[in-house]
Amino acid sequence: MNAPFVNELAKTGRKFAFKQIGLTVVFVLLCTIATYFIWGLLYAQSVLTGGVVVIMPTVVFALKAFRYAGARSSEKVMESFYSGEKLKIVLTAILFALAFKFIAIEPVPFFTSFCLVVLLPLLTPFFIKI
C-alpha cells in the first residue's frame, strides 16, 4: 500500500479507497455466510462470485487512480483516473465472462450481490471517517 511511486497528497485518497474496499470485503463475506446457511452452497458461491467480480477491478482502479495528486500533476491525475476506469471496465467484463463460463452460479444471487456491492460505495462515506 505504501508504494514508492505514491504521491503524499494521494495517500489520503488511497487510504479512503482501501478502507472502502475493506468494508466491501467484510460485507460480501457476511452476505456469503448468511446465504450459505439460508440457501446453501451454490447460492453462497454465487453471492461470493458476484462480490469478487466487483471488488477485484475496484482494487486495480484504486491502485491505478491514486498515484498522483496536486495542482502540478492535474494532467497525470486525470490520465490515471481515466486509464484506471477503462481498466476496471475491461477487467469487470472479463471476470463476468470467466464467472459464467467456468463457475456454476445462480444468476439471481450473483446479480443481486453484484448490484449491492456496486452500490455500497455510495453508503460507505457514512460509515468511514477520512
Secondary structure, 3 states (H helix, E strand, C coil): CCCCCCCCCHHHHHHHHHHHHHHHHHHHHHHHHHHHHHHCHHHHHHHHHHHHHHHHHHHHHHHHHCCCCCCCCHHHHHHHHHHHHHHHHHHHHHHHHHHHHHCCCCHHHHHHHHHHHHHHHHCHHHCCCC
